[in-house]
């Protein structure tokens, strides 16, 4: 690694060694499949909510082939209340693609990972790094925030990832691939535990004396308004209530059973239509509804 990158990477790697959380998908015996499942589940979802669902998922479907053999509706059911349930369908599609194209083994090639259904640039880089110890810039929300504060002096990164951010992240990557992979997860952990969005614990930061944002007096964010996500009363909540009715049922459900889940009829019908369009619910010819088969 170059001298500039070593200035940051050495203390952050040491900090990670002493402070990393003990998570099952980081264990030495974690499989590439387990790591892929964790990355999909962790998108916009806290670790505490993911842990029990990941454990149950891996016990039931320890390999891509095991999930591929199950109906997609069972993946939606097992997803529970993690939110954004289309991720369950994409993971099921990926399991089938891995089984059909790669003999049931998660591919190590970054290009092959990108070609899987529902796998974007971040997830492909994360799996290639964490499962196969390759050298890739892994930019999730936590990493982008750490680098924005540390290097650019901005409280928050741009709303959308930029090419400049990616290039900057790549300049910090250690040349040794396994070390680069460890650096990627170390920065992510620093953002999750110390350099948090709302209440950063700067006194616990291993690179506090090197942080541009700190040196500049921690200037407040001056960009476009950053709106927090709302949930109560939204179509997302309505969709979740409807989907919960089907997840908890042992078979198809009637329309009146769905109607009870949400009182606002126009919003309920709109949410039901989008769930059907997204492939999360199948309407039957007899007027009942079921999870996809």
Secondary structure as a PSIPRED ss2 file (coil, helix, strand):
# PSIPRED VFORMAT (PSIPRED V4.0)

   1 X C   1.000  0.000  0.000
   2 X C   1.000  0.000  0.000
   3 X H   0.000  1.000  0.000
   4 X H   0.000  1.000  0.000
   5 X H   0.000  1.000  0.000
   6 X H   0.000  1.000  0.000
   7 X H   0.000  1.000  0.000
   8 X H   0.000  1.000  0.000
   9 X H   0.000  1.000  0.000
  10 X H   0.000  1.000  0.000
  11 X H   0.000  1.000  0.000
  12 X H   0.000  1.000  0.000
  13 X H   0.000  1.000  0.000
  14 X H   0.000  1.000  0.000
  15 X H   0.000  1.000  0.000
  16 X H   0.000  1.000  0.000
  17 X H   0.000  1.000  0.000
  18 X H   0.000  1.000  0.000
  19 X H   0.000  1.000  0.000
  20 X C   1.000  0.000  0.000
  21 X C   1.000  0.000  0.000
  22 X C   1.000  0.000  0.000
  23 X C   1.000  0.000  0.000
  24 X H   0.000  1.000  0.000
  25 X H   0.000  1.000  0.000
  26 X H   0.000  1.000  0.000
  27 X C   1.000  0.000  0.000
  28 X C   1.000  0.000  0.000
  29 X C   1.000  0.000  0.000
  30 X C   1.000  0.000  0.000
  31 X C   1.000  0.000  0.000
  32 X H   0.000  1.000  0.000
  33 X H   0.000  1.000  0.000
  34 X H   0.000  1.000  0.000
  35 X H   0.000  1.000  0.000
  36 X H   0.000  1.000  0.000
  37 X H   0.000  1.000  0.000
  38 X H   0.000  1.000  0.000
  39 X H   0.000  1.000  0.000
  40 X H   0.000  1.000  0.000
  41 X H   0.000  1.000  0.000
  42 X C   1.000  0.000  0.000
  43 X C   1.000  0.000  0.000
  44 X C   1.000  0.000  0.000
  45 X C   1.000  0.000  0.000
  46 X C   1.000  0.000  0.000
  47 X H   0.000  1.000  0.000
  48 X H   0.000  1.000  0.000
  49 X H   0.000  1.000  0.000
  50 X H   0.000  1.000  0.000
  51 X H   0.000  1.000  0.000
  52 X H   0.000  1.000  0.000
  53 X H   0.000  1.000  0.000
  54 X H   0.000  1.000  0.000
  55 X H   0.000  1.000  0.000
  56 X H   0.000  1.000  0.000
  57 X H   0.000  1.000  0.000
  58 X H   0.000  1.000  0.000
  59 X H   0.000  1.000  0.000
  60 X H   0.000  1.000  0.000
  61 X C   1.000  0.000  0.000
  62 X C   1.000  0.000  0.000
  63 X C   1.000  0.000  0.000
  64 X H   0.000  1.000  0.000
  65 X H   0.000  1.000  0.000
  66 X H   0.000  1.000  0.000
  67 X H   0.000  1.000  0.000
  68 X H   0.000  1.000  0.000
  69 X C   1.000  0.000  0.000
  70 X C   1.000  0.000  0.000
  71 X C   1.000  0.000  0.000
  72 X H   0.000  1.000  0.000
  73 X H   0.000  1.000  0.000
  74 X H   0.000  1.000  0.000
  75 X H   0.000  1.000  0.000
  76 X H   0.000  1.000  0.000
  77 X H   0.000  1.000  0.000
  78 X H   0.000  1.000  0.000
  79 X H   0.000  1.000  0.000
  80 X C   1.000  0.000  0.000
  81 X C   1.000  0.000  0.000
  82 X C   1.000  0.000  0.000
  83 X C   1.000  0.000  0.000
  84 X C   1.000  0.000  0.000
  85 X C   1.000  0.000  0.000
  86 X H   0.000  1.000  0.000
  87 X H   0.000  1.000  0.000
  88 X H   0.000  1.000  0.000
  89 X H   0.000  1.000  0.000
  90 X H   0.000  1.000  0.000
  91 X H   0.000  1.000  0.000
  92 X H   0.000  1.000  0.000
  93 X H   0.000  1.000  0.000
  94 X H   0.000  1.000  0.000
  95 X H   0.000  1.000  0.000
  96 X H   0.000  1.000  0.000
  97 X H   0.000  1.000  0.000
  98 X H   0.000  1.000  0.000
  99 X H   0.000  1.000  0.000
 100 X H   0.000  1.000  0.000
 101 X H   0.000  1.000  0.000
 102 X C   1.000  0.000  0.000
 103 X C   1.000  0.000  0.000
 104 X C   1.000  0.000  0.000
 105 X C   1.000  0.000  0.000
 106 X C   1.000  0.000  0.000
 107 X C   1.000  0.000  0.000
 108 X C   1.000  0.000  0.000
 109 X C   1.000  0.000  0.000
 110 X H   0.000  1.000  0.000
 111 X H   0.000  1.000  0.000
 112 X H   0.000  1.000  0.000
 113 X H   0.000  1.000  0.000
 114 X H   0.000  1.000  0.000
 115 X C   1.000  0.000  0.000
 116 X C   1.000  0.000  0.000
 117 X C   1.000  0.000  0.000
 118 X C   1.000  0.000  0.000
 119 X C   1.000  0.000  0.000
 120 X C   1.000  0.000  0.000
 121 X H   0.000  1.000  0.000
 122 X H   0.000  1.000  0.000
 123 X H   0.000  1.000  0.000
 124 X H   0.000  1.000  0.000
 125 X H   0.000  1.000  0.000
 126 X H   0.000  1.000  0.000
 127 X H   0.000  1.000  0.000
 128 X H   0.000  1.000  0.000
 129 X H   0.000  1.000  0.000
 130 X H   0.000  1.000  0.000
 131 X H   0.000  1.000  0.000
 132 X H   0.000  1.000  0.000
 133 X C   1.000  0.000  0.000
 134 X C   1.000  0.000  0.000
 135 X C   1.000  0.000  0.000
 136 X C   1.000  0.000  0.000
 137 X C   1.000  0.000  0.000
 138 X C   1.000  0.000  0.000
 139 X C   1.000  0.000  0.000
 140 X C   1.000  0.000  0.000
 141 X H   0.000  1.000  0.000
 142 X H   0.000  1.000  0.000
 143 X H   0.000  1.000  0.000
 144 X H   0.000  1.000  0.000
 145 X H   0.000  1.000  0.000
 146 X H   0.000  1.000  0.000
 147 X H   0.000  1.000  0.000
 148 X H   0.000  1.000  0.000
 149 X H   0.000  1.000  0.000
 150 X H   0.000  1.000  0.000
 151 X H   0.000  1.000  0.000
 152 X H   0.000  1.000  0.000
 153 X C   1.000  0.000  0.000
 154 X C   1.000  0.000  0.000
 155 X C   1.000  0.000  0.000
 156 X C   1.000  0.000  0.000
 157 X C   1.000  0.000  0.000
 158 X C   1.000  0.000  0.000
 159 X C   1.000  0.000  0.000
 160 X C   1.000  0.000  0.000
 161 X C   1.000  0.000  0.000
 162 X C   1.000  0.000  0.000
 163 X H   0.000  1.000  0.000
 164 X H   0.000  1.000  0.000
 165 X H   0.000  1.000  0.000
 166 X H   0.000  1.000  0.000
 167 X H   0.000  1.000  0.000
 168 X H   0.000  1.000  0.000
 169 X H   0.000  1.000  0.000
 170 X H   0.000  1.000  0.000
 171 X H   0.000  1.000  0.000
 172 X C   1.000  0.000  0.000
 173 X C   1.000  0.000  0.000
 174 X C   1.000  0.000  0.000
 175 X C   1.000  0.000  0.000
 176 X C   1.000  0.000  0.000
 177 X H   0.000  1.000  0.000
 178 X H   0.000  1.000  0.000
 179 X H   0.000  1.000  0.000
 180 X H   0.000  1.000  0.000
 181 X H   0.000  1.000  0.000
 182 X H   0.000  1.000  0.000
 183 X H   0.000  1.000  0.000
 184 X H   0.000  1.000  0.000
 185 X H   0.000  1.000  0.000
 186 X H   0.000  1.000  0.000
 187 X H   0.000  1.000  0.000
 188 X H   0.000  1.000  0.000
 189 X H   0.000  1.000  0.000
 190 X H   0.000  1.000  0.000
 191 X H   0.000  1.000  0.000
 192 X H   0.000  1.000  0.000
 193 X H   0.000  1.000  0.000
 194 X C   1.000  0.000  0.000
 195 X C   1.000  0.000  0.000
 196 X C   1.000  0.000  0.000
 197 X C   1.000  0.000  0.000
 198 X C   1.000  0.000  0.000
 199 X C   1.000  0.000  0.000
 200 X C   1.000  0.000  0.000
 201 X C   1.000  0.000  0.000
 202 X H   0.000  1.000  0.000
 203 X H   0.000  1.000  0.000
 204 X H   0.000  1.000  0.000
 205 X C   1.000  0.000  0.000
 206 X C   1.000  0.000  0.000
 207 X C   1.000  0.000  0.000
 208 X H   0.000  1.000  0.000
 209 X H   0.000  1.000  0.000
 210 X H   0.000  1.000  0.000
 211 X C   1.000  0.000  0.000
 212 X H   0.000  1.000  0.000
 213 X H   0.000  1.000  0.000
 214 X H   0.000  1.000  0.000
 215 X H   0.000  1.000  0.000
 216 X C   1.000  0.000  0.000
 217 X C   1.000  0.000  0.000
 218 X C   1.000  0.000  0.000
 219 X C   1.000  0.000  0.000
 220 X C   1.000  0.000  0.000
 221 X C   1.000  0.000  0.000
 222 X C   1.000  0.000  0.000
 223 X C   1.000  0.000  0.000
 224 X C   1.000  0.000  0.000
 225 X C   1.000  0.000  0.000
 226 X C   1.000  0.000  0.000
 227 X C   1.000  0.000  0.000
 228 X C   1.000  0.000  0.000
 229 X C   1.000  0.000  0.000
 230 X C   1.000  0.000  0.000
 231 X C   1.000  0.000  0.000
 232 X C   1.000  0.000  0.000
 233 X C   1.000  0.000  0.000
 234 X C   1.000  0.000  0.000
 235 X H   0.000  1.000  0.000
 236 X H   0.000  1.000  0.000
 237 X H   0.000  1.000  0.000
 238 X H   0.000  1.000  0.000
 239 X H   0.000  1.000  0.000
 240 X H   0.000  1.000  0.000
 241 X H   0.000  1.000  0.000
 242 X H   0.000  1.000  0.000
 243 X H   0.000  1.000  0.000
 244 X H   0.000  1.000  0.000
 245 X H   0.000  1.000  0.000
 246 X H   0.000  1.000  0.000
 247 X H   0.000  1.000  0.000
 248 X H   0.000  1.000  0.000
 249 X C   1.000  0.000  0.000
 250 X C   1.000  0.000  0.000
 251 X C   1.000  0.000  0.000
 252 X C   1.000  0.000  0.000
 253 X E   0.000  0.000  1.000
 254 X C   1.000  0.000  0.000
 255 X H   0.000  1.000  0.000
 256 X H   0.000  1.000  0.000
 257 X H   0.000  1.000  0.000
 258 X H   0.000  1.000  0.000
 259 X H   0.000  1.000  0.000
 260 X C   1.000  0.000  0.000
 261 X C   1.000  0.000  0.000
 262 X C   1.000  0.000  0.000
 263 X C   1.000  0.000  0.000
 264 X C   1.000  0.000  0.000
 265 X H   0.000  1.000  0.000
 266 X H   0.000  1.000  0.000
 267 X H   0.000  1.000  0.000
 268 X H   0.000  1.000  0.000
 269 X H   0.000  1.000  0.000
 270 X H   0.000  1.000  0.000
 271 X H   0.000  1.000  0.000
 272 X H   0.000  1.000  0.000
 273 X H   0.000  1.000  0.000
 274 X H   0.000  1.000  0.000
 275 X H   0.000  1.000  0.000
 276 X H   0.000  1.000  0.000
 277 X H   0.000  1.000  0.000
 278 X C   1.000  0.000  0.000
 279 X C   1.000  0.000  0.000
 280 X C   1.000  0.000  0.000
 281 X C   1.000  0.000  0.000
 282 X E   0.000  0.000  1.000
 283 X E   0.000  0.000  1.000
 284 X C   1.000  0.000  0.000
 285 X C   1.000  0.000  0.000
 286 X C   1.000  0.000  0.000
 287 X C   1.000  0.000  0.000
 288 X C   1.000  0.000  0.000
 289 X E   0.000  0.000  1.000
 290 X E   0.000  0.000  1.000
 291 X C   1.000  0.000  0.000
 292 X C   1.000  0.000  0.000
 293 X C   1.000  0.000  0.000
